[in-house]
Structures are given as structure tokens and as C-alpha cells.
Amino acid sequence: MNPNTPPLPMAWTNSNETTHIHPRTHLFHLSFYWGRNTLFLFPNWPGNSRGMYGLGLIFVFVLAILVEFFSNLKLVKPGSNRAAAVFFQAGVQAVRAGFAYMVMLAVMSYNGGVFIAAILGHAVGYVVFGSPIFKKDMDR
């Protein structure tokens, strides 16, 4: 081990009345912080590259927009096969829930940029897909 390398943070666990100390390579934040050195959704992603961090923020932003899109999606027509409609809507709901959980897990990185990207994505998604601004049947 290089003597100039700072020591790794330690994780304390207590199991069966014995205390174990495990070296950890990453220390996860328990409060919001600002910076591009973060991990969210996938191991070692986005890393510490500015470009990958920007791509990660765009990814979270688009995921939040897709959550709003699937929340306001009405594809089942009246008079269609009821069983098929229920299964189709269940599939759409499953995709929406999966995207929503991915956004939630990204926000749990406690990175301020990720949090803002998620909030802005939900807001843009609502304006485009949920608000009456872009509805065809809006009363004037």
C-alpha cells in the first residue's frame, strides 16, 4: 500500500454480538451535496467525468419526463376487449412504476444536480403531458 494514500473509510457492522470493521471504497452521503463525483443507478456510473455526469443528469431528466408521460397515457378505447385492456394498462403501469423507481433511486444518491434534474423533468413532463395547456379538448 502506498504510504501517501489516505486510508479508506471504514464501515462498522455488528452481527452476532461481534463487531466487524470492513474497508469501503465509497462513502455514501446522507445529506444533499453538490458535485459531480457521485454514483447513481449503476455501479461506477457516471464516475467523475463531467461529460458522463451531464449525461446522467439528462438521463434522470428524461426518465422523469417519461414517468409523467406514462402517468397520463390513455390508450384504451371504449368498446375494446376489457381483459386485453386491463392487461395492457397493467403493463403500462408496470413500466411507469419501474421508471419512477429508477428516478427515486437516482435521487437517493443525494446529489443536488440529480435532485434538480428529477424535479425539472417531472415539471416539464406535467406541463407537456398532464396540464390542460396542450390538451385538444381544453375549454376556452
Salt bridges, closest charged atoms under 4 A:
GLU68 OE2 - HIS122 ND1 3.00
